[in-house]
Amino acid sequence: MKKFLFIFMLASGFAFSQMPNIAEVWMNKSQPYTGTIAGKELLKIKINISEQNRKNDQEYFLAGYSMVEKNFSKFEGKLKINQYRDGKKRSTVYGEYELAEEPKGKHSGIFTGKFIYTFMWNAKLQQVEKQFIEFIGNWKSYDGTLSYKTTWKNQ
C-alpha cells in the first residue's frame, strides 16, 4: 500500500504538477558523491542543502562543495526533474543539473549535465531500497580555458 501511495504521489505529481518533496534524496544520507573529472582525477561532491523550489516543484536548489585534489570550492545550483518512469520493482527519475562554484581562480567553474536516479521498492518492508544516483556531465572553468568530462555517483 505504501508503494502504491508513493508511486501515486510521484506519478500524480507529474500529471498535476505537484511533485512530492524528495529533497533528502539529493543529500545522499550526508555522504559525498564520488567520481572522476577528466577521467582520472578523484572528484568529491557533497550536497549540504537541498530545497524544493516552491514555484516549480520539479526543481531543487542545492548547495555544498566540490573537491578535486586540494582544490575545495563551495557551489550553489539547481537540479531539475524531467521524467519519471515507474516500474513494478525498479523506478527511475531523469533530469539535469547545473552547479556553479565560487569564482576563485582558474580552477573554479560550472558543473552541468544529466542525472539518473534509480531505486528499488521492497514490498515486504514497504520502503525504498537500493538507491542509485549517477551524474554525468561536464565541468567548464569560468575563463573558458579548461573543460572536462565528469561523472559522480552515490556510494
C-alpha positions in Angstrom: 0.0 0.0 0.0 2.8 2.4 0.8 4.5 1.7 -2.6 1.2 2.4 -4.3 0.9 5.6 -2.4 4.5 6.7 -3.1 4.2 5.9 -6.8 0.7 7.5 -7.0 2.1 10.7 -5.4 5.1 10.7 -7.7 3.0 10.0 -10.8 0.3 12.4 -9.9 2.9 15.0 -9.3 3.9 14.8 -12.9 0.3 14.7 -14.1 -0.8 17.6 -11.9 2.5 19.4 -11.4 2.6 18.5 -7.7 5.8 16.7 -7.2 6.4 15.1 -3.7 9.3 16.7 -1.9 12.3 14.3 -2.3 15.0 16.9 -1.3 16.5 14.4 1.2 17.4 12.1 -1.7 19.9 14.5 -3.2 21.8 14.9 0.1 22.9 11.2 -0.1 22.5 10.5 3.6 25.1 13.2 4.3 27.8 11.3 2.4 29.8 12.8 -0.5 29.2 11.6 -4.1 32.5 10.3 -5.6 33.6 10.1 -9.2 36.2 11.5 -11.6 36.9 14.6 -13.5 38.8 14.3 -16.8 38.6 10.6 -16.4 41.3 10.3 -13.9 41.2 12.9 -11.1 39.2 12.0 -8.0 36.2 14.2 -7.6 34.0 14.5 -4.5 30.7 16.4 -4.4 29.0 16.9 -1.0 25.5 18.4 -1.0 24.7 20.1 2.3 21.5 21.9 1.4 18.7 20.6 -0.8 15.4 22.5 -1.0 12.4 22.1 -3.3 11.5 25.1 -5.4 8.1 26.4 -4.2 7.2 27.8 -7.6 8.4 24.8 -9.6 8.1 21.6 -7.6 10.2 19.5 -10.1 13.3 21.7 -9.4 15.6 21.7 -6.3 18.1 24.3 -5.1 21.3 22.7 -4.0 24.4 24.0 -2.1 27.5 22.2 -1.0 31.1 21.8 -2.0 33.3 20.1 -4.6 36.8 18.8 -4.0 39.4 17.8 -6.6 42.9 17.1 -5.2 43.5 20.1 -2.9 41.0 22.4 -4.6 38.0 22.9 -2.4 35.1 25.0 -3.8 31.7 25.9 -2.5 28.9 25.7 -5.0 25.2 26.6 -5.5 22.9 25.5 -8.2 19.8 23.6 -9.2 18.6 20.2 -10.2 15.5 19.7 -12.4 13.5 16.5 -12.8 12.5 16.0 -16.4 10.9 12.5 -16.5 9.8 9.7 -14.2 9.4 6.0 -15.1 7.6 3.7 -12.8 8.4 0.0 -12.7 6.9 -2.8 -10.6 10.2 -3.2 -8.7 12.5 -0.5 -10.1 11.7 3.1 -10.8 13.8 5.8 -12.5 13.9 9.6 -12.4 15.7 11.5 -15.1 16.9 15.1 -15.0 19.6 17.7 -15.4 21.7 19.8 -13.1 23.8 23.0 -13.1 26.1 23.8 -10.1 28.2 27.0 -10.1 31.3 27.1 -7.9 32.5 30.2 -6.2 34.8 32.1 -8.7 38.2 31.7 -7.0 40.6 31.5 -9.9 41.4 29.2 -12.8 40.2 26.0 -11.1 36.6 27.1 -10.5 33.7 26.8 -12.9 30.4 25.3 -13.6 29.2 21.6 -13.5 26.4 20.8 -16.0 24.9 17.6 -17.1 22.2 14.9 -16.6 21.4 12.6 -13.8 19.7 9.2 -13.4 18.1 8.3 -10.0 17.1 4.6 -9.8 15.5 2.9 -6.8 14.0 -0.4 -5.9 10.8 -0.9 -3.9 10.7 -3.6 -1.2 7.1 -4.6 -1.0 7.5 -6.6 2.2 9.1 -3.8 4.1 7.2 -1.1 2.3 10.2 1.1 1.7 12.7 2.3 -0.9 15.9 0.3 -1.2 19.0 0.2 -3.3 19.0 3.8 -4.4 21.5 4.6 -7.1 22.2 8.1 -8.4 24.6 8.9 -11.2 25.5 12.4 -12.5 27.2 12.6 -16.0 28.3 15.8 -17.5 30.9 18.5 -17.9 32.9 21.0 -15.8 34.0 24.2 -17.5 36.2 26.9 -16.0 34.8 30.4 -15.8 37.5 31.7 -18.1 36.8 29.0 -20.7 40.3 27.6 -20.8 39.5 24.3 -19.1 36.7 21.8 -19.9 36.5 18.3 -18.6 34.0 15.4 -18.6 32.7 14.5 -15.1 30.9 11.5 -13.6 29.9 11.0 -10.0 27.6 8.8 -8.1 26.4 7.8 -4.6 28.3 5.1 -2.7 
